[in-house]
Amino acid sequence: MKNIYLLDTNILSQVTRPEPNANLLANLELHTGTCCISSITWYELQNGISLLPQSHKKDKLSSFLNDYVQPSFPVIPYDIHAASINADITSRLLPLGKPTPILDTQIASIAIANNLILVTNNIRDFEIFRELFNLMLEDWTE
């Protein structure tokens, strides 16, 4: 199957909660085989785990990352096409006085470059990319 959905970092983080959002879990099941993550999300997940002190929680999250996330979701790289889109976004938003966080901009650029729907529960953080750059967004937690 072709990748259609790019999962934001906060979506995968929610799966690890003691009581994950039921709508999110149902959507992940429904869209099995059509989801991927960005190399930026992979970085954010790895970095978050690396920063934790050694503990059972760290071991559990590391297992989740390596045993579930890595084999289940292809990682889409931040490549030259995404970098070019990112440069366009930044060059258009900065003069408007609307800088955006670099990691969010990179994730949005990867979604736009690969014609993917970004799944996030932080719609507000990505709204400017939808309005000005045609980023497709969905929130599977609602």
Steps between C-alpha positions, in 0.01 A plus 500: 500500500602857441576731792225755539536620859801656671468457876617790714711426806215579739286228341750226581564648843129466578510128425736451795268667752340279767161563335557589134228682309251242370434689175873514431543126554201425276640722223845345525339158461279620213795651312753221559749491215436855382683692775858615524708735714753765413868480581432800725245301702747211525756748637252652747397158632859376533613824659216498750587148609874576514439789737318281754693360796550124495172349617230247420312777315804572280540129420129470418505805270818379331334164432192678365719700263710208377241220509187684386575836338804409290352186339150647463564841347738579215718804574476773236823701482546872510642515148593770248138542385374549857793735572404712199139520619624587849712783358199631308281487812759675714573768240130580471410492870794689653426827317141470625632480857378140531799280577415136567685238707760332279400141581132569429597672176714202399218255575254713301751524214541122489120457489463758222794363299357147510131596462417347838227586749656605829325339795544705817306600806669841482301635206553855624880466473470401133206717395721763331646229275148392401390857432802615300663183365216250451611260772232233550420441868296254705452447872425137584439571868163669447 
